[in-house]
């Protein structure tokens, strides 16, 4: 199964550059996301993040999306249109 994956990274602070979330595209305009709340002590896990993002992509859920994810989400939608031709 072809899948596009892009990680959402911390933009500033002592964890700058560390992955915090993931955005996944499984088909043309079928995009899902997962995001870790570091301020509540959560730790990012790539496998769990990809699994949650894939489930959200299949359910087509865009509500309650964190602000940090929105730009990556929109960029992934554009990438999915170019990558998945049919």
C-alpha positions in Angstrom: 0.0 0.0 0.0 1.4 3.4 -1.0 1.5 6.0 1.7 2.9 9.4 2.0 4.2 10.3 5.5 5.4 13.7 6.9 6.3 14.4 10.5 5.2 17.6 12.3 8.2 18.9 14.3 8.6 21.2 17.3 9.3 24.7 15.9 11.1 26.2 18.9 12.3 25.6 22.5 14.5 22.9 23.9 12.8 20.2 21.8 13.2 22.1 18.5 13.3 19.7 15.6 11.9 16.7 17.5 8.9 15.0 15.9 5.6 15.9 17.6 3.0 14.5 15.2 2.5 12.9 11.8 0.4 13.5 8.7 -0.4 10.6 6.4 -1.9 10.5 2.9 -3.3 7.1 1.7 -5.0 8.2 -1.5 -5.8 11.3 -3.5 -7.2 13.9 -1.0 -7.4 11.3 1.7 -5.3 12.7 4.5 -5.1 12.0 8.3 -3.2 13.4 11.2 -2.0 12.6 14.7 -0.5 15.0 17.2 1.2 14.5 20.6 0.4 16.9 23.5 3.9 17.3 25.0 2.7 19.7 27.7 0.7 16.9 29.2 3.7 14.6 29.4 2.9 12.5 26.3 5.7 11.0 24.3 5.7 10.7 20.5 5.6 7.2 19.1 6.0 6.9 15.3 4.0 3.6 15.0 1.1 4.8 17.1 1.1 8.2 15.3 1.0 6.6 11.9 -1.8 4.2 13.0 -3.9 7.0 14.4 -3.3 9.2 11.4 -4.3 6.4 9.0 -7.5 5.7 11.0 -8.4 9.4 10.8 -7.7 9.5 7.0 -10.1 6.6 6.5 -12.7 8.3 8.7 -12.1 11.7 6.9 -11.8 13.6 10.2 -10.6 17.2 10.0 -12.2 18.7 13.1 -10.3 19.8 16.2 -7.1 19.9 14.2 -4.2 21.7 16.1 -2.9 24.8 14.5 0.6 23.4 14.1 -0.8 20.5 12.0 -2.9 22.6 9.6 -0.1 23.8 7.3 1.4 20.3 7.0 -2.1 18.9 6.4 -2.8 21.3 3.5 0.7 20.6 2.1 0.1 16.9 2.3 -3.3 17.3 0.5 -1.5 19.0 -2.4 1.2 16.3 -2.4 -1.4 13.5 -2.5 -3.0 15.0 -5.6 0.4 15.0 -7.4 1.5 11.6 -6.1 -1.7 9.5 -6.4 -2.7 10.0 -10.1 -5.8 7.8 -10.3 
